[in-house]
């Protein structure tokens, strides 16, 4: 199942994330190697938030990412939400 993780972030996020960026990216890479994190990144401009797309057994897998994310732990993310996402078309859509 696919999930979208949406982050709302603090003003000045692009600059304020710098001390935590390496740890955040290492976490993202680990979840990517595990096959759970497919895509992720900030919107443009970065202060508008971020979107990460997961393929996981449940929302609990995505919430595990959030619990470990240095951006969340250090207050750069003001709110977040996990949304189940039904993929119906595109390169990775299920075959019908």
PDB file of N, CA, C and O in Angstrom, chain B, residues numbered from 101:
ATOM      1  N   UNK B 101       0.837  -1.170   0.000  1.00  0.00           N
ATOM      2  CA  UNK B 101       0.000   0.000   0.000  1.00  0.00           C
ATOM      3  C   UNK B 101       0.890   1.244   0.000  1.00  0.00           C
ATOM      4  O   UNK B 101       1.976   1.254   0.580  1.00  0.00           O
ATOM      5  N   UNK B 102       0.407   2.278  -0.658  1.00  0.00           N
ATOM      6  CA  UNK B 102       1.148   3.532  -0.719  1.00  0.00           C
ATOM      7  C   UNK B 102       0.624   4.506   0.334  1.00  0.00           C
ATOM      8  O   UNK B 102      -0.552   4.492   0.698  1.00  0.00           O
ATOM      9  N   UNK B 103       1.544   5.356   0.813  1.00  0.00           N
ATOM     10  CA  UNK B 103       1.196   6.395   1.774  1.00  0.00           C
ATOM     11  C   UNK B 103       1.925   7.675   1.404  1.00  0.00           C
ATOM     12  O   UNK B 103       3.076   7.643   0.969  1.00  0.00           O
ATOM     13  N   UNK B 104       1.245   8.805   1.580  1.00  0.00           N
ATOM     14  CA  UNK B 104       1.864  10.119   1.441  1.00  0.00           C
ATOM     15  C   UNK B 104       2.074  10.680   2.841  1.00  0.00           C
ATOM     16  O   UNK B 104       1.149  10.703   3.654  1.00  0.00           O
ATOM     17  N   UNK B 105       3.286  11.129   3.116  1.00  0.00           N
ATOM     18  CA  UNK B 105       3.608  11.819   4.357  1.00  0.00           C
ATOM     19  C   UNK B 105       3.800  13.285   4.007  1.00  0.00           C
ATOM     20  O   UNK B 105       4.673  13.636   3.214  1.00  0.00           O
ATOM     21  N   UNK B 106       2.982  14.132   4.602  1.00  0.00           N
ATOM     22  CA  UNK B 106       3.043  15.566   4.348  1.00  0.00           C
ATOM     23  C   UNK B 106       3.550  16.279   5.589  1.00  0.00           C
ATOM     24  O   UNK B 106       3.055  16.062   6.695  1.00  0.00           O
ATOM     25  N   UNK B 107       4.543  17.133   5.389  1.00  0.00           N
ATOM     26  CA  UNK B 107       5.111  17.933   6.472  1.00  0.00           C
ATOM     27  C   UNK B 107       4.757  19.396   6.259  1.00  0.00           C
ATOM     28  O   UNK B 107       4.888  19.921   5.153  1.00  0.00           O
ATOM     29  N   UNK B 108       4.305  20.052   7.325  1.00  0.00           N
ATOM     30  CA  UNK B 108       4.254  21.507   7.390  1.00  0.00           C
ATOM     31  C   UNK B 108       5.478  21.918   8.202  1.00  0.00           C
ATOM     32  O   UNK B 108       5.833  21.259   9.179  1.00  0.00           O
ATOM     33  N   UNK B 109       6.115  23.005   7.795  1.00  0.00           N
ATOM     34  CA  UNK B 109       7.407  23.352   8.390  1.00  0.00           C
ATOM     35  C   UNK B 109       7.445  24.795   8.878  1.00  0.00           C
ATOM     36  O   UNK B 109       6.595  25.615   8.530  1.00  0.00           O
ATOM     37  N   UNK B 110       8.452  25.079   9.690  1.00  0.00           N
ATOM     38  CA  UNK B 110       8.640  26.412  10.266  1.00  0.00           C
ATOM     39  C   UNK B 110       9.121  27.400   9.205  1.00  0.00           C
ATOM     40  O   UNK B 110       9.717  26.994   8.206  1.00  0.00           O
ATOM     41  N   UNK B 111       8.869  28.692   9.413  1.00  0.00           N
ATOM     42  CA  UNK B 111       9.473  29.702   8.549  1.00  0.00           C
ATOM     43  C   UNK B 111      11.001  29.585   8.622  1.00  0.00           C
ATOM     44  O   UNK B 111      11.562  29.304   9.681  1.00  0.00           O
ATOM     45  N   UNK B 112      11.644  29.799   7.512  1.00  0.00           N
ATOM     46  CA  UNK B 112      13.097  29.695   7.465  1.00  0.00           C
ATOM     47  C   UNK B 112      13.601  28.266   7.459  1.00  0.00           C
ATOM     48  O   UNK B 112      14.775  28.015   7.729  1.00  0.00           O
ATOM     49  N   UNK B 113      12.726  27.336   7.156  1.00  0.00           N
ATOM     50  CA  UNK B 113      13.040  25.904   7.168  1.00  0.00           C
ATOM     51  C   UNK B 113      14.288  25.560   6.360  1.00  0.00           C
ATOM     52  O   UNK B 113      15.136  24.798   6.824  1.00  0.00           O
ATOM     53  N   UNK B 114      14.402  26.113   5.167  1.00  0.00           N
ATOM     54  CA  UNK B 114      15.529  25.764   4.291  1.00  0.00           C
ATOM     55  C   UNK B 114      16.868  26.037   4.979  1.00  0.00           C
ATOM     56  O   UNK B 114      17.809  25.256   4.833  1.00  0.00           O
ATOM     57  N   UNK B 115      16.957  27.110   5.707  1.00  0.00           N
ATOM     58  CA  UNK B 115      18.196  27.449   6.415  1.00  0.00           C
ATOM     59  C   UNK B 115      18.302  26.685   7.741  1.00  0.00           C
ATOM     60  O   UNK B 115      19.374  26.197   8.098  1.00  0.00           O
ATOM     61  N   UNK B 116      17.203  26.588   8.451  1.00  0.00           N
ATOM     62  CA  UNK B 116      17.221  25.991   9.788  1.00  0.00           C
ATOM     63  C   UNK B 116      17.436  24.476   9.767  1.00  0.00           C
ATOM     64  O   UNK B 116      17.824  23.897  10.782  1.00  0.00           O
ATOM     65  N   UNK B 117      17.188  23.827   8.626  1.00  0.00           N
ATOM     66  CA  UNK B 117      17.365  22.374   8.555  1.00  0.00           C
ATOM     67  C   UNK B 117      18.829  21.956   8.396  1.00  0.00           C
ATOM     68  O   UNK B 117      19.158  20.789   8.608  1.00  0.00           O
ATOM     69  N   UNK B 118      19.688  22.865   8.037  1.00  0.00           N
ATOM     70  CA  UNK B 118      21.080  22.517   7.700  1.00  0.00           C
ATOM     71  C   UNK B 118      21.795  21.677   8.760  1.00  0.00           C
ATOM     72  O   UNK B 118      22.453  20.702   8.396  1.00  0.00           O
ATOM     73  N   UNK B 119      21.699  22.004  10.056  1.00  0.00           N
ATOM     74  CA  UNK B 119      22.431  21.186  11.043  1.00  0.00           C
ATOM     75  C   UNK B 119      21.918  19.746  11.151  1.00  0.00           C
ATOM     76  O   UNK B 119      22.628  18.877  11.658  1.00  0.00           O
ATOM     77  N   UNK B 120      20.701  19.487  10.683  1.00  0.00           N
ATOM     78  CA  UNK B 120      20.076  18.183  10.839  1.00  0.00           C
ATOM     79  C   UNK B 120      19.946  17.427   9.512  1.00  0.00           C
ATOM     80  O   UNK B 120      19.461  16.296   9.481  1.00  0.00           O
ATOM     81  N   UNK B 121      20.381  18.056   8.429  1.00  0.00           N
ATOM     82  CA  UNK B 121      20.148  17.510   7.081  1.00  0.00           C
ATOM     83  C   UNK B 121      20.834  16.167   6.867  1.00  0.00           C
ATOM     84  O   UNK B 121      20.213  15.255   6.319  1.00  0.00           O
ATOM     85  N   UNK B 122      22.072  16.013   7.272  1.00  0.00           N
ATOM     86  CA  UNK B 122      22.788  14.749   7.051  1.00  0.00           C
ATOM     87  C   UNK B 122      22.084  13.596   7.762  1.00  0.00           C
ATOM     88  O   UNK B 122      21.938  12.512   7.197  1.00  0.00           O
ATOM     89  N   UNK B 123      21.651  13.826   8.989  1.00  0.00           N
ATOM     90  CA  UNK B 123      20.961  12.773   9.748  1.00  0.00           C
ATOM     91  C   UNK B 123      19.599  12.459   9.125  1.00  0.00           C
ATOM     92  O   UNK B 123      19.193  11.298   9.071  1.00  0.00           O
ATOM     93  N   UNK B 124      18.901  13.481   8.661  1.00  0.00           N
ATOM     94  CA  UNK B 124      17.603  13.277   8.001  1.00  0.00           C
ATOM     95  C   UNK B 124      17.789  12.452   6.724  1.00  0.00           C
ATOM     96  O   UNK B 124      17.045  11.504   6.478  1.00  0.00           O
ATOM     97  N   UNK B 125      18.775  12.817   5.927  1.00  0.00           N
ATOM     98  CA  UNK B 125      19.014  12.099   4.670  1.00  0.00           C
ATOM     99  C   UNK B 125      19.478  10.665   4.920  1.00  0.00           C
ATOM    100  O   UNK B 125      19.133   9.768   4.152  1.00  0.00           O
ATOM    101  N   UNK B 126      20.248  10.436   5.972  1.00  0.00           N
ATOM    102  CA  UNK B 126      20.662   9.074   6.320  1.00  0.00           C
ATOM    103  C   UNK B 126      19.445   8.223   6.687  1.00  0.00           C
ATOM    104  O   UNK B 126      19.354   7.058   6.301  1.00  0.00           O
ATOM    105  N   UNK B 127      18.520   8.810   7.429  1.00  0.00           N
ATOM    106  CA  UNK B 127      17.278   8.107   7.772  1.00  0.00           C
ATOM    107  C   UNK B 127      16.494   7.795   6.502  1.00  0.00           C
ATOM    108  O   UNK B 127      16.012   6.676   6.329  1.00  0.00           O
ATOM    109  N   UNK B 128      16.366   8.767   5.626  1.00  0.00           N
ATOM    110  CA  UNK B 128      15.648   8.563   4.369  1.00  0.00           C
ATOM    111  C   UNK B 128      16.309   7.463   3.538  1.00  0.00           C
ATOM    112  O   UNK B 128      15.622   6.624   2.954  1.00  0.00           O
ATOM    113  N   UNK B 129      17.618   7.469   3.487  1.00  0.00           N
ATOM    114  CA  UNK B 129      18.321   6.432   2.724  1.00  0.00           C
ATOM    115  C   UNK B 129      18.086   5.048   3.324  1.00  0.00           C
ATOM    116  O   UNK B 129      17.928   4.076   2.585  1.00  0.00           O
ATOM    117  N   UNK B 130      18.061   4.949   4.639  1.00  0.00           N
ATOM    118  CA  UNK B 130      17.813   3.657   5.289  1.00  0.00           C
ATOM    119  C   UNK B 130      16.411   3.144   4.952  1.00  0.00           C
ATOM    120  O   UNK B 130      16.241   1.970   4.623  1.00  0.00           O
ATOM    121  N   UNK B 131      15.414   4.016   5.033  1.00  0.00           N
ATOM    122  CA  UNK B 131      14.051   3.603   4.686  1.00  0.00           C
ATOM    123  C   UNK B 131      13.948   3.299   3.194  1.00  0.00           C
ATOM    124  O   UNK B 131      13.151   2.451   2.791  1.00  0.00           O
ATOM    125  N   UNK B 132      14.738   3.974   2.379  1.00  0.00           N
ATOM    126  CA  UNK B 132      14.779   3.666   0.949  1.00  0.00           C
ATOM    127  C   UNK B 132      15.391   2.305   0.681  1.00  0.00           C
ATOM    128  O   UNK B 132      14.874   1.546  -0.139  1.00  0.00           O
ATOM    129  N   UNK B 133      16.485   1.983   1.360  1.00  0.00           N
ATOM    130  CA  UNK B 133      17.103   0.662   1.200  1.00  0.00           C
ATOM    131  C   UNK B 133      16.164  -0.446   1.639  1.00  0.00           C
ATOM    132  O   UNK B 133      16.182  -1.543   1.081  1.00  0.00           O
ATOM    133  N   UNK B 134      15.339  -0.154   2.645  1.00  0.00           N
ATOM    134  CA  UNK B 134      14.356  -1.131   3.124  1.00  0.00           C
ATOM    135  C   UNK B 134      13.172  -1.262   2.172  1.00  0.00           C
ATOM    136  O   UNK B 134      12.296  -2.102   2.376  1.00  0.00           O
ATOM    137  N   UNK B 135      13.148  -0.424   1.127  1.00  0.00           N
ATOM    138  CA  UNK B 135      12.068  -0.480   0.141  1.00  0.00           C
ATOM    139  C   UNK B 135      10.806   0.244   0.548  1.00  0.00           C
ATOM    140  O   UNK B 135       9.781   0.124  -0.123  1.00  0.00           O
ATOM    141  N   UNK B 136      10.859   0.997   1.641  1.00  0.00           N
ATOM    142  CA  UNK B 136       9.656   1.672   2.129  1.00  0.00           C
ATOM    143  C   UNK B 136       9.510   3.101   1.606  1.00  0.00           C
ATOM    144  O   UNK B 136       8.407   3.518   1.254  1.00  0.00           O
ATOM    145  N   UNK B 137      10.607   3.851   1.553  1.00  0.00           N
ATOM    146  CA  UNK B 137      10.550   5.235   1.075  1.00  0.00           C
ATOM    147  C   UNK B 137      10.880   5.254  -0.406  1.00  0.00           C
ATOM    148  O   UNK B 137      11.974   4.863  -0.811  1.00  0.00           O
ATOM    149  N   UNK B 138       9.931   5.710  -1.212  1.00  0.00           N
ATOM    150  CA  UNK B 138      10.122   5.733  -2.662  1.00  0.00           C
ATOM    151  C   UNK B 138      10.633   7.074  -3.160  1.00  0.00           C
ATOM    152  O   UNK B 138      11.535   7.130  -3.996  1.00  0.00           O
ATOM    153  N   UNK B 139      10.063   8.142  -2.652  1.00  0.00           N
ATOM    154  CA  UNK B 139      10.400   9.494  -3.091  1.00  0.00           C
ATOM    155  C   UNK B 139      10.230  10.445  -1.918  1.00  0.00           C
ATOM    156  O   UNK B 139       9.401  10.206  -1.040  1.00  0.00           O
ATOM    157  N   UNK B 140      10.994  11.503  -1.897  1.00  0.00           N
ATOM    158  CA  UNK B 140      10.810  12.503  -0.863  1.00  0.00           C
ATOM    159  C   UNK B 140      11.491  13.790  -1.230  1.00  0.00           C
ATOM    160  O   UNK B 140      12.498  13.795  -1.937  1.00  0.00           O
ATOM    161  N   UNK B 141      10.939  14.885  -0.749  1.00  0.00           N
ATOM    162  CA  UNK B 141      11.575  16.170  -0.977  1.00  0.00           C
ATOM    163  C   UNK B 141      10.693  17.321  -0.553  1.00  0.00           C
ATOM    164  O   UNK B 141       9.491  17.172  -0.334  1.00  0.00           O
ATOM    165  N   UNK B 142      11.328  18.476  -0.443  1.00  0.00           N
ATOM    166  CA  UNK B 142      10.623  19.702  -0.081  1.00  0.00           C
ATOM    167  C   UNK B 142       9.925  20.267  -1.310  1.00  0.00           C
ATOM    168  O   UNK B 142      10.352  20.053  -2.445  1.00  0.00           O
ATOM    169  N   UNK B 143       8.844  20.991  -1.057  1.00  0.00           N
ATOM    170  CA  UNK B 143       8.196  21.739  -2.129  1.00  0.00           C
ATOM    171  C   UNK B 143       9.076  22.923  -2.492  1.00  0.00           C
ATOM    172  O   UNK B 143      10.058  23.206  -1.806  1.00  0.00           O
ATOM    173  N   UNK B 144       8.733  23.604  -3.552  1.00  0.00           N
ATOM    174  CA  UNK B 144       9.481  24.770  -3.999  1.00  0.00           C
ATOM    175  C   UNK B 144       8.562  25.979  -3.903  1.00  0.00           C
ATOM    176  O   UNK B 144       7.605  26.077  -4.672  1.00  0.00           O
ATOM    177  N   UNK B 145       8.822  26.901  -2.985  1.00  0.00           N
ATOM    178  CA  UNK B 145       9.970  26.992  -2.099  1.00  0.00           C
ATOM    179  C   UNK B 145       9.863  26.019  -0.919  1.00  0.00           C
ATOM    180  O   UNK B 145       8.776  25.578  -0.546  1.00  0.00           O
ATOM    181  N   UNK B 146      11.017  25.702  -0.350  1.00  0.00           N
ATOM    182  CA  UNK B 146      11.104  24.685   0.705  1.00  0.00           C
ATOM    183  C   UNK B 146      10.257  25.036   1.928  1.00  0.00           C
ATOM    184  O   UNK B 146       9.794  24.140   2.634  1.00  0.00           O
ATOM    185  N   UNK B 147      10.054  26.310   2.183  1.00  0.00           N
ATOM    186  CA  UNK B 147       9.255  26.711   3.344  1.00  0.00           C
ATOM    187  C   UNK B 147       7.774  26.340   3.200  1.00  0.00           C
ATOM    188  O   UNK B 147       7.003  26.496   4.147  1.00  0.00           O
ATOM    189  N   UNK B 148       7.376  25.852   2.028  1.00  0.00           N
ATOM    190  CA  UNK B 148       5.991  25.420   1.808  1.00  0.00           C
ATOM    191  C   UNK B 148       5.736  24.003   2.293  1.00  0.00           C
ATOM    192  O   UNK B 148       4.600  23.535   2.230  1.00  0.00           O
ATOM    193  N   UNK B 149       6.767  23.301   2.780  1.00  0.00           N
ATOM    194  CA  UNK B 149       6.580  21.958   3.311  1.00  0.00           C
ATOM    195  C   UNK B 149       7.273  20.904   2.479  1.00  0.00           C
ATOM    196  O   UNK B 149       8.101  21.198   1.616  1.00  0.00           O
ATOM    197  N   UNK B 150       6.903  19.649   2.767  1.00  0.00           N
ATOM    198  CA  UNK B 150       7.555  18.533   2.091  1.00  0.00           C
ATOM    199  C   UNK B 150       6.571  17.386   1.903  1.00  0.00           C
ATOM    200  O   UNK B 150       5.559  17.284   2.597  1.00  0.00           O
ATOM    201  N   UNK B 151       6.898  16.532   0.948  1.00  0.00           N
ATOM    202  CA  UNK B 151       6.113  15.347   0.639  1.00  0.00           C
ATOM    203  C   UNK B 151       7.058  14.167   0.539  1.00  0.00           C
ATOM    204  O   UNK B 151       8.085  14.242  -0.134  1.00  0.00           O
ATOM    205  N   UNK B 152       6.712  13.072   1.211  1.00  0.00           N
ATOM    206  CA  UNK B 152       7.460  11.818   1.101  1.00  0.00           C
ATOM    207  C   UNK B 152       6.460  10.726   0.749  1.00  0.00           C
ATOM    208  O   UNK B 152       5.374  10.669   1.327  1.00  0.00           O
ATOM    209  N   UNK B 153       6.814   9.867  -0.184  1.00  0.00           N
ATOM    210  CA  UNK B 153       5.929   8.800  -0.639  1.00  0.00           C
ATOM    211  C   UNK B 153       6.524   7.463  -0.219  1.00  0.00           C
ATOM    212  O   UNK B 153       7.682   7.161  -0.508  1.00  0.00           O
ATOM    213  N   UNK B 154       5.712   6.675   0.467  1.00  0.00           N
ATOM    214  CA  UNK B 154       6.121   5.383   0.992  1.00  0.00           C
ATOM    215  C   UNK B 154       5.292   4.268   0.366  1.00  0.00           C
ATOM    216  O   UNK B 154       4.139   4.468  -0.016  1.00  0.00           O
ATOM    217  N   UNK B 155       5.899   3.096   0.270  1.00  0.00           N
ATOM    218  CA  UNK B 155       5.170   1.871   0.000  1.00  0.00           C
ATOM    219  C   UNK B 155       5.453   0.976   1.201  1.00  0.00           C
ATOM    220  O   UNK B 155       6.589   0.552   1.416  1.00  0.00           O
ATOM    221  N   UNK B 156       4.420   0.694   1.976  1.00  0.00           N
ATOM    222  CA  UNK B 156       4.615  -0.002   3.244  1.00  0.00           C
ATOM    223  C   UNK B 156       3.379  -0.824   3.583  1.00  0.00           C
ATOM    224  O   UNK B 156       2.311  -0.658   2.994  1.00  0.00           O
ATOM    225  N   UNK B 157       3.559  -1.710   4.548  1.00  0.00           N
ATOM    226  CA  UNK B 157       2.457  -2.570   4.979  1.00  0.00           C
ATOM    227  C   UNK B 157       1.366  -1.778   5.693  1.00  0.00           C
ATOM    228  O   UNK B 157       0.184  -2.104   5.585  1.00  0.00           O
ATOM    229  N   UNK B 158       1.767  -0.733   6.426  1.00  0.00           N
ATOM    230  CA  UNK B 158       0.778   0.047   7.169  1.00  0.00           C
ATOM    231  C   UNK B 158       1.321   1.440   7.453  1.00  0.00           C
ATOM    232  O   UNK B 158       2.503   1.723   7.255  1.00  0.00           O
ATOM    233  N   UNK B 159       0.430   2.295   7.919  1.00  0.00           N
ATOM    234  CA  UNK B 159       0.826   3.648   8.290  1.00  0.00           C
ATOM    235  C   UNK B 159       1.839   3.637   9.429  1.00  0.00           C
ATOM    236  O   UNK B 159       2.600   4.590   9.591  1.00  0.00           O
ATOM    237  N   UNK B 160       1.854   2.573  10.214  1.00  0.00           N
ATOM    238  CA  UNK B 160       2.811   2.476  11.321  1.00  0.00           C
ATOM    239  C   UNK B 160       4.250   2.536  10.815  1.00  0.00           C
ATOM    240  O   UNK B 160       5.119   3.069  11.504  1.00  0.00           O
ATOM    241  N   UNK B 161       4.514   2.007   9.639  1.00  0.00           N
ATOM    242  CA  UNK B 161       5.864   2.085   9.063  1.00  0.00           C
ATOM    243  C   UNK B 161       6.248   3.536   8.779  1.00  0.00           C
ATOM    244  O   UNK B 161       7.391   3.932   9.004  1.00  0.00           O
ATOM    245  N   UNK B 162       5.313   4.312   8.296  1.00  0.00           N
ATOM    246  CA  UNK B 162       5.560   5.727   8.009  1.00  0.00           C
ATOM    247  C   UNK B 162       5.727   6.496   9.316  1.00  0.00           C
ATOM    248  O   UNK B 162       6.602   7.353   9.433  1.00  0.00           O
ATOM    249  N   UNK B 163       4.890   6.187  10.288  1.00  0.00           N
ATOM    250  CA  UNK B 163       4.987   6.844  11.589  1.00  0.00           C
ATOM    251  C   UNK B 163       6.317   6.539  12.276  1.00  0.00           C
ATOM    252  O   UNK B 163       6.817   7.364  13.041  1.00  0.00           O
ATOM    253  N   UNK B 164       6.895   5.370  12.015  1.00  0.00           N
ATOM    254  CA  UNK B 164       8.218   5.044  12.552  1.00  0.00           C
ATOM    255  C   UNK B 164       9.270   5.993  11.986  1.00  0.00           C
ATOM    256  O   UNK B 164      10.177   6.417  12.702  1.00  0.00           O
ATOM    257  N   UNK B 165       9.148   6.327  10.706  1.00  0.00           N
ATOM    258  CA  UNK B 165      10.045   7.295  10.084  1.00  0.00           C
ATOM    259  C   UNK B 165       9.919   8.643  10.797  1.00  0.00           C
ATOM    260  O   UNK B 165      10.921   9.264  11.152  1.00  0.00           O
ATOM    261  N   UNK B 166       8.685   9.084  10.998  1.00  0.00           N
ATOM    262  CA  UNK B 166       8.439  10.376  11.636  1.00  0.00           C
ATOM    263  C   UNK B 166       9.059  10.415  13.037  1.00  0.00           C
ATOM    264  O   UNK B 166       9.688  11.405  13.413  1.00  0.00           O
ATOM    265  N   UNK B 167       8.882   9.346  13.800  1.00  0.00           N
ATOM    266  CA  UNK B 167       9.420   9.310  15.166  1.00  0.00           C
ATOM    267  C   UNK B 167      10.938   9.442  15.188  1.00  0.00           C
ATOM    268  O   UNK B 167      11.495   9.951  16.160  1.00  0.00           O
ATOM    269  N   UNK B 168      11.610   8.999  14.144  1.00  0.00           N
ATOM    270  CA  UNK B 168      13.078   9.067  14.088  1.00  0.00           C
ATOM    271  C   UNK B 168      13.611  10.305  13.380  1.00  0.00           C
ATOM    272  O   UNK B 168      14.806  10.592  13.460  1.00  0.00           O
ATOM    273  N   UNK B 169      12.756  11.033  12.698  1.00  0.00           N
ATOM    274  CA  UNK B 169      13.223  12.128  11.848  1.00  0.00           C
ATOM    275  C   UNK B 169      13.756  13.295  12.681  1.00  0.00           C
ATOM    276  O   UNK B 169      13.026  13.854  13.500  1.00  0.00           O
ATOM    277  N   UNK B 170      15.026  13.668  12.477  1.00  0.00           N
ATOM    278  CA  UNK B 170      15.602  14.803  13.209  1.00  0.00           C
ATOM    279  C   UNK B 170      14.870  16.116  12.946  1.00  0.00           C
ATOM    280  O   UNK B 170      14.862  16.995  13.808  1.00  0.00           O
ATOM    281  N   UNK B 171      14.262  16.264  11.783  1.00  0.00           N
ATOM    282  CA  UNK B 171      13.512  17.485  11.505  1.00  0.00           C
ATOM    283  C   UNK B 171      12.308  17.600  12.446  1.00  0.00           C
ATOM    284  O   UNK B 171      11.984  18.689  12.920  1.00  0.00           O
ATOM    285  N   UNK B 172      11.658  16.478  12.708  1.00  0.00           N
ATOM    286  CA  UNK B 172      10.521  16.463  13.632  1.00  0.00           C
ATOM    287  C   UNK B 172      11.019  16.658  15.061  1.00  0.00           C
ATOM    288  O   UNK B 172      10.491  17.489  15.800  1.00  0.00           O
ATOM    289  N   UNK B 173      12.032  15.892  15.445  1.00  0.00           N
ATOM    290  CA  UNK B 173      12.555  15.932  16.819  1.00  0.00           C
ATOM    291  C   UNK B 173      13.072  17.313  17.202  1.00  0.00           C
ATOM    292  O   UNK B 173      13.038  17.687  18.374  1.00  0.00           O
ATOM    293  N   UNK B 174      13.548  18.067  16.227  1.00  0.00           N
ATOM    294  CA  UNK B 174      14.133  19.380  16.511  1.00  0.00           C
ATOM    295  C   UNK B 174      13.203  20.544  16.180  1.00  0.00           C
ATOM    296  O   UNK B 174      13.642  21.689  16.076  1.00  0.00           O
ATOM    297  N   UNK B 175      11.920  20.244  16.015  1.00  0.00           N
ATOM    298  CA  UNK B 175      10.916  21.290  15.885  1.00  0.00           C
ATOM    299  C   UNK B 175      10.818  21.988  14.551  1.00  0.00           C
ATOM    300  O   UNK B 175      10.180  23.036  14.460  1.00  0.00           O
ATOM    301  N   UNK B 176      11.427  21.446  13.508  1.00  0.00           N
ATOM    302  CA  UNK B 176      11.328  22.070  12.190  1.00  0.00           C
ATOM    303  C   UNK B 176      10.010  21.740  11.502  1.00  0.00           C
ATOM    304  O   UNK B 176       9.549  22.483  10.636  1.00  0.00           O
ATOM    305  N   UNK B 177       9.412  20.627  11.890  1.00  0.00           N
ATOM    306  CA  UNK B 177       8.124  20.215  11.348  1.00  0.00           C
ATOM    307  C   UNK B 177       7.059  20.622  12.359  1.00  0.00           C
ATOM    308  O   UNK B 177       7.065  20.160  13.500  1.00  0.00           O
ATOM    309  N   UNK B 178       6.142  21.494  11.930  1.00  0.00           N
ATOM    310  CA  UNK B 178       5.104  21.996  12.836  1.00  0.00           C
ATOM    311  C   UNK B 178       3.914  21.055  12.912  1.00  0.00           C
ATOM    312  O   UNK B 178       3.228  21.005  13.933  1.00  0.00           O
ATOM    313  N   UNK B 179       3.664  20.319  11.858  1.00  0.00           N
ATOM    314  CA  UNK B 179       2.617  19.300  11.851  1.00  0.00           C
ATOM    315  C   UNK B 179       2.905  18.339  10.712  1.00  0.00           C
ATOM    316  O   UNK B 179       3.605  18.671   9.755  1.00  0.00           O
ATOM    317  N   UNK B 180       2.352  17.147  10.836  1.00  0.00           N
ATOM    318  CA  UNK B 180       2.532  16.141   9.793  1.00  0.00           C
ATOM    319  C   UNK B 180       1.281  15.279   9.742  1.00  0.00           C
ATOM    320  O   UNK B 180       0.527  15.175  10.709  1.00  0.00           O
ATOM    321  N   UNK B 181       1.088  14.666   8.582  1.00  0.00           N
ATOM    322  CA  UNK B 181      -0.037  13.747   8.421  1.00  0.00           C
ATOM    323  C   UNK B 181       0.320  12.662   7.431  1.00  0.00           C
ATOM    324  O   UNK B 181       1.022  12.899   6.448  1.00  0.00           O
ATOM    325  N   UNK B 182      -0.170  11.483   7.702  1.00  0.00           N
ATOM    326  CA  UNK B 182       0.015  10.329   6.830  1.00  0.00           C
ATOM    327  C   UNK B 182      -1.323  10.063   6.163  1.00  0.00           C
ATOM    328  O   UNK B 182      -2.352   9.952   6.830  1.00  0.00           O
ATOM    329  N   UNK B 183      -1.298   9.962   4.842  1.00  0.00           N
ATOM    330  CA  UNK B 183      -2.522   9.710   4.088  1.00  0.00           C
ATOM    331  C   UNK B 183      -2.341   8.460   3.243  1.00  0.00           C
ATOM    332  O   UNK B 183      -1.396   8.391   2.457  1.00  0.00           O
ATOM    333  N   UNK B 184      -3.221   7.463   3.382  1.00  0.00           N
ATOM    334  CA  UNK B 184      -3.193   6.330   2.458  1.00  0.00           C
ATOM    335  C   UNK B 184      -3.445   6.864   1.045  1.00  0.00           C
ATOM    336  O   UNK B 184      -4.242   7.782   0.850  1.00  0.00           O
ATOM    337  N   UNK B 185      -2.768   6.286   0.082  1.00  0.00           N
ATOM    338  CA  UNK B 185      -2.839   6.797  -1.283  1.00  0.00           C
ATOM    339  C   UNK B 185      -3.104   5.636  -2.221  1.00  0.00           C
ATOM    340  O   UNK B 185      -2.314   4.695  -2.295  1.00  0.00           O
ATOM    341  N   UNK B 186      -4.203   5.703  -2.929  1.00  0.00           N
ATOM    342  CA  UNK B 186      -4.557   4.673  -3.897  1.00  0.00           C
ATOM    343  C   UNK B 186      -3.999   5.063  -5.251  1.00  0.00           C
ATOM    344  O   UNK B 186      -4.470   6.021  -5.863  1.00  0.00           O
ATOM    345  N   UNK B 187      -3.017   4.344  -5.720  1.00  0.00           N
ATOM    346  CA  UNK B 187      -2.389   4.612  -7.009  1.00  0.00           C
ATOM    347  C   UNK B 187      -3.170   3.856  -8.083  1.00  0.00           C
ATOM    348  O   UNK B 187      -3.315   2.636  -8.013  1.00  0.00           O
ATOM    349  N   UNK B 188      -3.663   4.585  -9.067  1.00  0.00           N
ATOM    350  CA  UNK B 188      -4.459   3.947 -10.123  1.00  0.00           C
ATOM    351  C   UNK B 188      -3.850   4.095 -11.512  1.00  0.00           C
ATOM    352  O   UNK B 188      -4.241   3.385 -12.439  1.00  0.00           O
ATOM    353  N   UNK B 189      -2.896   5.011 -11.662  1.00  0.00           N
ATOM    354  CA  UNK B 189      -2.283   5.186 -12.971  1.00  0.00           C
ATOM    355  C   UNK B 189      -0.838   5.638 -12.807  1.00  0.00           C
ATOM    356  O   UNK B 189      -0.462   6.179 -11.768  1.00  0.00           O
ATOM    357  N   UNK B 190      -0.053   5.416 -13.817  1.00  0.00           N
ATOM    358  CA  UNK B 190       1.346   5.802 -13.787  1.00  0.00           C
ATOM    359  C   UNK B 190       2.264   4.598 -13.852  1.00  0.00           C
ATOM    360  O   UNK B 190       1.809   3.454 -13.877  1.00  0.00           O
ATOM    361  N   UNK B 191       3.532   4.861 -13.879  1.00  0.00           N
ATOM    362  CA  UNK B 191       4.551   3.827 -14.067  1.00  0.00           C
ATOM    363  C   UNK B 191       4.447   2.693 -13.057  1.00  0.00           C
ATOM    364  O   UNK B 191       4.603   1.528 -13.422  1.00  0.00           O
ATOM    365  N   UNK B 192       4.188   3.010 -11.811  1.00  0.00           N
ATOM    366  CA  UNK B 192       4.174   1.993 -10.758  1.00  0.00           C
ATOM    367  C   UNK B 192       2.767   1.544 -10.369  1.00  0.00           C
ATOM    368  O   UNK B 192       2.589   0.855  -9.365  1.00  0.00           O
ATOM    369  N   UNK B 193       1.773   1.932 -11.161  1.00  0.00           N
ATOM    370  CA  UNK B 193       0.400   1.537 -10.848  1.00  0.00           C
ATOM    371  C   UNK B 193       0.243   0.027 -10.994  1.00  0.00           C
ATOM    372  O   UNK B 193       0.889  -0.591 -11.840  1.00  0.00           O
ATOM    373  N   UNK B 194      -0.612  -0.558 -10.173  1.00  0.00           N
ATOM    374  CA  UNK B 194      -0.869  -1.996 -10.292  1.00  0.00           C
ATOM    375  C   UNK B 194      -1.429  -2.340 -11.663  1.00  0.00           C
ATOM    376  O   UNK B 194      -2.187  -1.564 -12.244  1.00  0.00           O
ATOM    377  N   UNK B 195      -1.060  -3.483 -12.166  1.00  0.00           N
ATOM    378  CA  UNK B 195      -1.572  -3.950 -13.460  1.00  0.00           C
ATOM    379  C   UNK B 195      -3.022  -4.381 -13.286  1.00  0.00           C
ATOM    380  O   UNK B 195      -3.382  -5.006 -12.289  1.00  0.00           O
ATOM    381  N   UNK B 196      -3.832  -4.044 -14.253  1.00  0.00           N
ATOM    382  CA  UNK B 196      -5.244  -4.451 -14.190  1.00  0.00           C
ATOM    383  C   UNK B 196      -5.492  -5.591 -15.123  1.00  0.00           C
ATOM    384  O   UNK B 196      -6.618  -6.079 -15.217  1.00  0.00           O
TER     385      UNK B 196
END
